[in-house]
């Protein structure tokens, strides 16, 4: 199966992986991928959806208020998943 590695929502690489890989392994593969590690700065939010994608959202002046809203939205989603005892794949620093 093919997984997409993204930085700030933009596809930076694609990798063929086994279906059975866990979130931590996928995240490490993405971090160490040559096309990702060259542009990856300080990561604020990491989103891992097994079998689909790994997205690193970093601190960037271009995001401004939109990024603040995005982080608050993800934080709320994370809390809702936690309350419902679900693993939603959002890792917040």
N, CA, C and O atoms as CSV, one atom per row, in Angstrom:
chain,resi,resn,atom,element,x,y,z
A,1,UNK,N,N,0.834,-1.166,0.000
A,1,UNK,CA,C,0.000,0.000,0.000
A,1,UNK,C,C,0.888,1.242,0.000
A,1,UNK,O,O,2.013,1.200,0.497
A,2,UNK,N,N,0.394,2.331,-0.547
A,2,UNK,CA,C,1.161,3.569,-0.626
A,2,UNK,C,C,0.702,4.557,0.445
A,2,UNK,O,O,-0.495,4.763,0.644
A,3,UNK,N,N,1.675,5.165,1.134
A,3,UNK,CA,C,1.402,6.160,2.165
A,3,UNK,C,C,2.012,7.482,1.703
A,3,UNK,O,O,3.090,7.507,1.109
A,4,UNK,N,N,1.311,8.574,1.982
A,4,UNK,CA,C,1.759,9.911,1.609
A,4,UNK,C,C,2.404,10.575,2.819
A,4,UNK,O,O,1.866,10.523,3.925
A,5,UNK,N,N,3.570,11.205,2.601
A,5,UNK,CA,C,4.234,11.987,3.644
A,5,UNK,C,C,4.062,13.463,3.293
A,5,UNK,O,O,4.441,13.891,2.203
A,6,UNK,N,N,3.492,14.238,4.212
A,6,UNK,CA,C,3.214,15.647,3.969
A,6,UNK,C,C,3.917,16.527,4.996
A,6,UNK,O,O,4.155,16.115,6.131
A,7,UNK,N,N,4.242,17.739,4.578
A,7,UNK,CA,C,4.715,18.777,5.488
A,7,UNK,C,C,3.827,19.985,5.241
A,7,UNK,O,O,3.741,20.484,4.119
A,8,UNK,N,N,3.173,20.449,6.285
A,8,UNK,CA,C,2.223,21.561,6.190
A,8,UNK,C,C,1.169,21.333,5.115
A,8,UNK,O,O,0.787,22.257,4.397
A,9,UNK,N,N,0.704,20.091,5.014
A,9,UNK,CA,C,-0.377,19.754,4.100
A,9,UNK,C,C,0.024,19.543,2.656
A,9,UNK,O,O,-0.822,19.215,1.825
A,10,UNK,N,N,1.306,19.726,2.335
A,10,UNK,CA,C,1.768,19.532,0.954
A,10,UNK,C,C,2.495,18.193,0.845
A,10,UNK,O,O,3.359,17.876,1.662
A,11,UNK,N,N,2.137,17.422,-0.165
A,11,UNK,CA,C,2.760,16.111,-0.368
A,11,UNK,C,C,4.229,16.306,-0.715
A,11,UNK,O,O,4.567,17.006,-1.669
A,12,UNK,N,N,5.090,15.680,0.068
A,12,UNK,CA,C,6.530,15.764,-0.151
A,12,UNK,C,C,7.118,14.439,-0.630
A,12,UNK,O,O,8.161,14.417,-1.284
A,13,UNK,N,N,6.437,13.321,-0.300
A,13,UNK,CA,C,6.943,12.010,-0.706
A,13,UNK,C,C,5.830,10.982,-0.614
A,13,UNK,O,O,4.820,11.182,0.061
A,14,UNK,N,N,6.041,9.886,-1.306
A,14,UNK,CA,C,5.144,8.725,-1.243
A,14,UNK,C,C,6.025,7.507,-1.020
A,14,UNK,O,O,7.142,7.428,-1.531
A,15,UNK,N,N,5.510,6.568,-0.255
A,15,UNK,CA,C,6.305,5.383,0.072
A,15,UNK,C,C,5.391,4.161,0.105
A,15,UNK,O,O,4.289,4.209,0.652
A,16,UNK,N,N,5.860,3.075,-0.485
A,16,UNK,CA,C,5.129,1.805,-0.407
A,16,UNK,C,C,5.479,1.156,0.923
A,16,UNK,O,O,6.654,0.995,1.252
A,17,UNK,N,N,4.450,0.780,1.694
A,17,UNK,CA,C,4.656,0.207,3.022
A,17,UNK,C,C,3.739,-0.987,3.229
A,17,UNK,O,O,2.786,-1.208,2.482
A,18,UNK,N,N,4.057,-1.744,4.261
A,18,UNK,CA,C,3.223,-2.877,4.657
A,18,UNK,C,C,1.973,-2.359,5.370
A,18,UNK,O,O,2.019,-1.348,6.071
A,19,UNK,N,N,0.879,-3.051,5.184
A,19,UNK,CA,C,-0.382,-2.665,5.814
A,19,UNK,C,C,-0.286,-2.737,7.336
A,19,UNK,O,O,-0.985,-2.003,8.034
A,20,UNK,N,N,0.566,-3.606,7.851
A,20,UNK,CA,C,0.624,-3.855,9.295
A,20,UNK,C,C,1.494,-2.872,10.078
A,20,UNK,O,O,1.643,-3.036,11.289
A,21,UNK,N,N,2.073,-1.856,9.431
A,21,UNK,CA,C,2.937,-0.911,10.153
A,21,UNK,C,C,2.133,-0.086,11.153
A,21,UNK,O,O,1.015,0.342,10.867
A,22,UNK,N,N,2.724,0.132,12.333
A,22,UNK,CA,C,2.049,0.941,13.348
A,22,UNK,C,C,2.375,2.421,13.146
A,22,UNK,O,O,3.203,2.774,12.305
A,23,UNK,N,N,1.715,3.285,13.928
A,23,UNK,CA,C,1.851,4.737,13.786
A,23,UNK,C,C,3.273,5.218,14.031
A,23,UNK,O,O,3.777,6.068,13.296
A,24,UNK,N,N,3.921,4.683,15.055
A,24,UNK,CA,C,5.276,5.131,15.390
A,24,UNK,C,C,6.263,4.814,14.276
A,24,UNK,O,O,7.130,5.627,13.954
A,25,UNK,N,N,6.127,3.629,13.691
A,25,UNK,CA,C,7.010,3.230,12.594
A,25,UNK,C,C,6.793,4.123,11.375
A,25,UNK,O,O,7.753,4.554,10.736
A,26,UNK,N,N,5.522,4.399,11.054
A,26,UNK,CA,C,5.222,5.283,9.929
A,26,UNK,C,C,5.782,6.680,10.153
A,26,UNK,O,O,6.346,7.287,9.243
A,27,UNK,N,N,5.620,7.185,11.381
A,27,UNK,CA,C,6.134,8.525,11.693
A,27,UNK,C,C,7.656,8.573,11.549
A,27,UNK,O,O,8.200,9.530,10.998
A,28,UNK,N,N,8.341,7.539,12.047
A,28,UNK,CA,C,9.803,7.491,11.928
A,28,UNK,C,C,10.249,7.380,10.469
A,28,UNK,O,O,11.244,7.987,10.074
A,29,UNK,N,N,9.507,6.599,9.667
A,29,UNK,CA,C,9.829,6.510,8.246
A,29,UNK,C,C,9.709,7.871,7.578
A,29,UNK,O,O,10.555,8.255,6.770
A,30,UNK,N,N,8.645,8.602,7.926
A,30,UNK,CA,C,8.422,9.921,7.329
A,30,UNK,C,C,9.499,10.905,7.759
A,30,UNK,O,O,10.024,11.647,6.930
A,31,UNK,N,N,9.835,10.921,9.043
A,31,UNK,CA,C,10.856,11.839,9.557
A,31,UNK,C,C,12.199,11.589,8.875
A,31,UNK,O,O,12.928,12.534,8.579
A,32,UNK,N,N,12.526,10.329,8.628
A,32,UNK,CA,C,13.825,9.980,8.061
A,32,UNK,C,C,13.848,9.929,6.532
A,32,UNK,O,O,14.894,9.669,5.938
A,33,UNK,N,N,12.711,10.173,5.899
A,33,UNK,CA,C,12.677,10.187,4.434
A,33,UNK,C,C,13.460,11.405,3.940
A,33,UNK,O,O,13.292,12.508,4.459
A,34,UNK,N,N,14.301,11.205,2.953
A,34,UNK,CA,C,15.207,12.250,2.470
A,34,UNK,C,C,14.471,13.526,2.050
A,34,UNK,O,O,14.933,14.627,2.350
A,35,UNK,N,N,13.344,13.393,1.366
A,35,UNK,CA,C,12.618,14.576,0.879
A,35,UNK,C,C,11.882,15.296,1.998
A,35,UNK,O,O,11.545,16.471,1.852
A,36,UNK,N,N,11.624,14.622,3.106
A,36,UNK,CA,C,10.919,15.249,4.232
A,36,UNK,C,C,11.909,15.885,5.195
A,36,UNK,O,O,11.715,17.026,5.616
A,37,UNK,N,N,12.968,15.165,5.549
A,37,UNK,CA,C,13.882,15.671,6.575
A,37,UNK,C,C,14.641,16.917,6.131
A,37,UNK,O,O,15.118,17.684,6.967
A,38,UNK,N,N,14.754,17.123,4.813
A,38,UNK,CA,C,15.435,18.315,4.315
A,38,UNK,C,C,14.639,19.597,4.534
A,38,UNK,O,O,15.217,20.683,4.574
A,39,UNK,N,N,13.312,19.483,4.677
A,39,UNK,CA,C,12.492,20.683,4.844
A,39,UNK,C,C,11.752,20.735,6.172
A,39,UNK,O,O,11.085,21.723,6.476
A,40,UNK,N,N,11.868,19.684,6.954
A,40,UNK,CA,C,11.134,19.625,8.217
A,40,UNK,C,C,11.815,20.490,9.265
A,40,UNK,O,O,12.993,20.301,9.567
A,41,UNK,N,N,11.074,21.434,9.815
A,41,UNK,CA,C,11.582,22.299,10.880
A,41,UNK,C,C,10.999,21.860,12.206
A,41,UNK,O,O,10.906,20.664,12.481
A,42,UNK,N,N,10.608,22.816,13.031
A,42,UNK,CA,C,9.993,22.503,14.321
A,42,UNK,C,C,8.554,22.062,14.074
A,42,UNK,O,O,7.747,22.815,13.529
A,43,UNK,N,N,8.248,20.848,14.477
A,43,UNK,CA,C,6.913,20.296,14.277
A,43,UNK,C,C,6.034,20.626,15.473
A,43,UNK,O,O,6.420,20.398,16.619
A,44,UNK,N,N,4.867,21.156,15.203
A,44,UNK,CA,C,3.898,21.477,16.245
A,44,UNK,C,C,2.884,20.341,16.398
A,44,UNK,O,O,2.578,19.914,17.511
A,45,UNK,N,N,2.376,19.867,15.282
A,45,UNK,CA,C,1.358,18.812,15.279
A,45,UNK,C,C,1.780,17.728,14.295
A,45,UNK,O,O,2.217,18.022,13.183
A,46,UNK,N,N,1.647,16.478,14.712
A,46,UNK,CA,C,1.887,15.349,13.822
A,46,UNK,C,C,0.591,14.561,13.701
A,46,UNK,O,O,0.013,14.149,14.706
A,47,UNK,N,N,0.141,14.355,12.482
A,47,UNK,CA,C,-1.081,13.588,12.232
A,47,UNK,C,C,-0.678,12.321,11.499
A,47,UNK,O,O,-0.094,12.380,10.417
A,48,UNK,N,N,-0.989,11.177,12.089
A,48,UNK,CA,C,-0.671,9.885,11.475
A,48,UNK,C,C,-1.969,9.123,11.280
A,48,UNK,O,O,-2.680,8.832,12.242
A,49,UNK,N,N,-2.273,8.804,10.040
A,49,UNK,CA,C,-3.430,7.980,9.714
A,49,UNK,C,C,-2.872,6.722,9.054
A,49,UNK,O,O,-2.522,6.749,7.874
A,50,UNK,N,N,-2.783,5.609,9.809
A,50,UNK,CA,C,-2.188,4.385,9.255
A,50,UNK,C,C,-2.834,3.982,7.934
A,50,UNK,O,O,-4.056,3.988,7.787
A,51,UNK,N,N,-1.983,3.634,6.987
A,51,UNK,CA,C,-2.465,3.216,5.685
A,51,UNK,C,C,-2.790,4.359,4.741
A,51,UNK,O,O,-3.139,4.120,3.585
A,52,UNK,N,N,-2.681,5.618,5.218
A,52,UNK,CA,C,-3.026,6.758,4.359
A,52,UNK,C,C,-1.952,7.816,4.309
A,52,UNK,O,O,-1.390,8.082,3.247
A,53,UNK,N,N,-1.650,8.439,5.473
A,53,UNK,CA,C,-0.725,9.559,5.418
A,53,UNK,C,C,-0.056,9.833,6.754
A,53,UNK,O,O,-0.499,9.378,7.808
A,54,UNK,N,N,1.042,10.605,6.667
A,54,UNK,CA,C,1.702,11.198,7.823
A,54,UNK,C,C,1.860,12.661,7.456
A,54,UNK,O,O,2.452,12.977,6.424
A,55,UNK,N,N,1.336,13.571,8.292
A,55,UNK,CA,C,1.402,14.999,8.015
A,55,UNK,C,C,2.053,15.703,9.194
A,55,UNK,O,O,1.589,15.580,10.328
A,56,UNK,N,N,3.125,16.440,8.933
A,56,UNK,CA,C,3.784,17.252,9.945
A,56,UNK,C,C,3.369,18.690,9.714
A,56,UNK,O,O,3.559,19.226,8.622
A,57,UNK,N,N,2.803,19.319,10.732
A,57,UNK,CA,C,2.445,20.728,10.636
A,57,UNK,C,C,3.442,21.486,11.491
A,57,UNK,O,O,3.550,21.248,12.694
A,58,UNK,N,N,4.169,22.395,10.867
A,58,UNK,CA,C,5.235,23.108,11.558
A,58,UNK,C,C,4.906,24.547,11.831
A,58,UNK,O,O,3.932,25.095,11.313
A,59,UNK,N,N,5.736,25.153,12.656
A,59,UNK,CA,C,5.593,26.559,12.988
A,59,UNK,C,C,6.061,27.382,11.794
A,59,UNK,O,O,7.167,27.191,11.288
A,60,UNK,N,N,5.219,28.286,11.357
A,60,UNK,CA,C,5.543,29.079,10.173
A,60,UNK,C,C,4.800,30.401,10.262
A,60,UNK,O,O,3.626,30.423,10.631
A,61,UNK,N,N,5.454,31.488,9.936
A,61,UNK,CA,C,4.820,32.806,9.993
A,61,UNK,C,C,3.676,32.928,9.000
A,61,UNK,O,O,2.752,33.713,9.212
A,62,UNK,N,N,3.727,32.168,7.931
A,62,UNK,CA,C,2.701,32.256,6.897
A,62,UNK,C,C,1.336,31.781,7.389
A,62,UNK,O,O,0.307,32.180,6.846
A,63,UNK,N,N,1.323,30.928,8.418
A,63,UNK,CA,C,0.042,30.418,8.904
A,63,UNK,C,C,-0.750,31.484,9.648
A,63,UNK,O,O,-1.963,31.588,9.468
A,64,UNK,N,N,-0.091,32.267,10.470
A,64,UNK,CA,C,-0.765,33.320,11.225
A,64,UNK,C,C,-1.967,32.804,11.984
A,64,UNK,O,O,-1.888,31.789,12.675
A,65,UNK,N,N,-3.070,33.497,11.855
A,65,UNK,CA,C,-4.301,33.141,12.573
A,65,UNK,C,C,-4.853,31.802,12.110
A,65,UNK,O,O,-5.419,31.057,12.910
A,66,UNK,N,N,-4.695,31.487,10.831
A,66,UNK,CA,C,-5.211,30.213,10.322
A,66,UNK,C,C,-4.575,29.044,11.052
A,66,UNK,O,O,-5.255,28.070,11.375
A,67,UNK,N,N,-3.271,29.130,11.316
A,67,UNK,CA,C,-2.600,28.050,12.022
A,67,UNK,C,C,-3.109,27.939,13.451
A,67,UNK,O,O,-3.315,26.835,13.955
A,68,UNK,N,N,-3.313,29.079,14.104
A,68,UNK,CA,C,-3.830,29.081,15.474
A,68,UNK,C,C,-5.200,28.395,15.522
A,68,UNK,O,O,-5.464,27.589,16.414
A,69,UNK,N,N,-6.056,28.714,14.570
A,69,UNK,CA,C,-7.371,28.084,14.489
A,69,UNK,C,C,-7.229,26.581,14.260
A,69,UNK,O,O,-7.919,25.783,14.895
A,70,UNK,N,N,-6.323,26.196,13.342
A,70,UNK,CA,C,-6.097,24.802,13.000
A,70,UNK,C,C,-5.643,24.013,14.226
A,70,UNK,O,O,-6.141,22.917,14.482
A,71,UNK,N,N,-4.697,24.573,14.986
A,71,UNK,CA,C,-4.200,23.900,16.183
A,71,UNK,C,C,-5.313,23.758,17.221
A,71,UNK,O,O,-5.451,22.701,17.836
A,72,UNK,N,N,-6.101,24.800,17.419
A,72,UNK,CA,C,-7.218,24.720,18.363
A,72,UNK,C,C,-8.229,23.677,17.930
A,72,UNK,O,O,-8.759,22.934,18.757
A,73,UNK,N,N,-8.499,23.620,16.626
A,73,UNK,CA,C,-9.424,22.625,16.092
A,73,UNK,C,C,-8.909,21.216,16.354
A,73,UNK,O,O,-9.665,20.356,16.807
A,74,UNK,N,N,-7.615,20.965,16.070
A,74,UNK,CA,C,-7.032,19.641,16.294
A,74,UNK,C,C,-7.017,19.293,17.781
A,74,UNK,O,O,-7.258,18.146,18.156
A,75,UNK,N,N,-6.738,20.278,18.618
A,75,UNK,CA,C,-6.747,20.036,20.060
A,75,UNK,C,C,-8.131,19.591,20.514
A,75,UNK,O,O,-8.263,18.667,21.316
A,76,UNK,N,N,-9.160,20.256,19.995
A,76,UNK,CA,C,-10.533,19.895,20.343
A,76,UNK,C,C,-10.858,18.482,19.851
A,76,UNK,O,O,-11.472,17.698,20.574
A,77,UNK,N,N,-10.445,18.156,18.616
A,77,UNK,CA,C,-10.673,16.805,18.084
A,77,UNK,C,C,-9.980,15.759,18.947
A,77,UNK,O,O,-10.549,14.708,19.244
A,78,UNK,N,N,-8.739,16.058,19.349
A,78,UNK,CA,C,-7.971,15.147,20.185
A,78,UNK,C,C,-8.701,14.891,21.506
A,78,UNK,O,O,-8.813,13.746,21.945
A,79,UNK,N,N,-9.198,15.961,22.137
A,79,UNK,CA,C,-9.902,15.811,23.412
A,79,UNK,C,C,-11.190,15.009,23.248
A,79,UNK,O,O,-11.526,14.187,24.100
A,80,UNK,N,N,-11.908,15.249,22.154
A,80,UNK,CA,C,-13.143,14.503,21.910
A,80,UNK,C,C,-12.846,13.013,21.706
A,80,UNK,O,O,-13.571,12.158,22.214
A,81,UNK,N,N,-11.787,12.708,20.968
A,81,UNK,CA,C,-11.397,11.304,20.754
A,81,UNK,C,C,-11.006,10.653,22.071
A,81,UNK,O,O,-11.353,9.502,22.337
A,82,UNK,N,N,-10.281,11.403,22.891
A,82,UNK,CA,C,-9.840,10.876,24.180
A,82,UNK,C,C,-11.039,10.592,25.087
A,82,UNK,O,O,-11.082,9.565,25.764
A,83,UNK,N,N,-12.014,11.508,25.096
A,83,UNK,CA,C,-13.220,11.310,25.903
A,83,UNK,C,C,-13.989,10.075,25.450
A,83,UNK,O,O,-14.551,9.343,26.266
A,84,UNK,N,N,-14.007,9.854,24.136
A,84,UNK,CA,C,-14.733,8.709,23.574
A,84,UNK,C,C,-13.880,7.440,23.576
A,84,UNK,O,O,-14.302,6.397,23.077
A,85,UNK,N,N,-12.658,7.544,24.152
A,85,UNK,CA,C,-11.740,6.406,24.241
A,85,UNK,C,C,-11.400,5.847,22.860
A,85,UNK,O,O,-11.333,4.633,22.667
A,86,UNK,N,N,-11.185,6.761,21.897
A,86,UNK,CA,C,-10.800,6.383,20.543
A,86,UNK,C,C,-9.398,6.908,20.269
A,86,UNK,O,O,-8.980,7.912,20.845
A,87,UNK,N,N,-8.681,6.230,19.395
A,87,UNK,CA,C,-7.372,6.700,18.962
A,87,UNK,C,C,-7.551,7.369,17.617
A,87,UNK,O,O,-7.776,6.690,16.615
A,88,UNK,N,N,-7.455,8.711,17.574
A,88,UNK,CA,C,-7.753,9.446,16.343
A,88,UNK,C,C,-6.513,9.713,15.505
A,88,UNK,O,O,-6.643,10.223,14.392
A,89,UNK,N,N,-5.306,9.390,15.988
A,89,UNK,CA,C,-4.107,9.574,15.197
A,89,UNK,C,C,-3.487,10.950,15.282
A,89,UNK,O,O,-2.536,11.242,14.557
A,90,UNK,N,N,-4.010,11.817,16.163
A,90,UNK,CA,C,-3.453,13.152,16.311
A,90,UNK,C,C,-2.501,13.149,17.498
A,90,UNK,O,O,-2.884,12.792,18.612
A,91,UNK,N,N,-1.261,13.547,17.253
A,91,UNK,CA,C,-0.257,13.625,18.316
A,91,UNK,C,C,0.092,15.090,18.500
A,91,UNK,O,O,0.612,15.719,17.578
A,92,UNK,N,N,-0.181,15.641,19.661
A,92,UNK,CA,C,0.110,17.048,19.924
A,92,UNK,C,C,1.332,17.161,20.806
A,92,UNK,O,O,1.461,16.433,21.790
A,93,UNK,N,N,2.254,18.093,20.453
A,93,UNK,CA,C,3.430,18.351,21.277
A,93,UNK,C,C,3.050,19.196,22.467
A,93,UNK,O,O,3.906,19.525,23.288
